[in-house]
Amino acid sequence: MAALRNEAVSAATGAVVTFSGDVRNHDGGRAVISLDYEAHPSASEVLAVVAAEIVSEYPLQSLIIEHRYGSLAIGDTALGVAAASAHRKDAFAACSAAVDRVKEKLPMWKHQFFKDGTDEWVNSA
């Protein structure tokens, strides 16, 4: 997250809000041991559209959105967002909106592997 923050900040920045969506060790009462994310080929284009929408809706100096895919371990960051603005209110609102919009629109699937040997596909970023 430090790299995202450093990339987003400038001399005119008054606030940088970051979000780190990390792989947790549980879901729905079950122990998760790992997961894989699979992205549709259009995922990077969708992220660019989402970023453009957020930038057009909030007075930002910069917005960075990254979503990893492939095999991730517990504790890895899956989704990172950094929103920089002159004022904290705009940075908080934009960061929150970006996370919600990514979760809503990104064509990404999560394959969770559980400690009990079962697995599950989830259509969610």
C-alpha positions, 0 to 999 in steps of 0.5 A: 500500500505504501507504493500506491500511496507514494504514486498517488501523492503530489505537492498539492495533495492534502489527503490520500486515502488508501484501501487494502482488500486482503485475503482473510483466513475465513469466509462464511464460518469456514477456514480458508487456506488459499484462493485463486482469482480469475479475471475476464480478459476485459478486466483491465478495461473495466478497471480503467472505466471505473477509474475514469468514472470516479475521477469524473465524479470527485475532485481528485488529483489522482486515483490508483486502482489495482486488483491482483489475480492468480493464486493469493495467500492469506494476508495478500492484498487482492484489491488496492485503491489510493485516492488523492485530493486536496481535501480529506472528505473527497479522498474518503468518498472517492476511495469508498466509491471506487471500492464499491464500483470495482466490487460491482463491475469487475469481471473477476471470480474467486476460487476459495479453498477451505481447510476441510478440503472443499472449495467454492467459486464466488463471482465477486472481486 
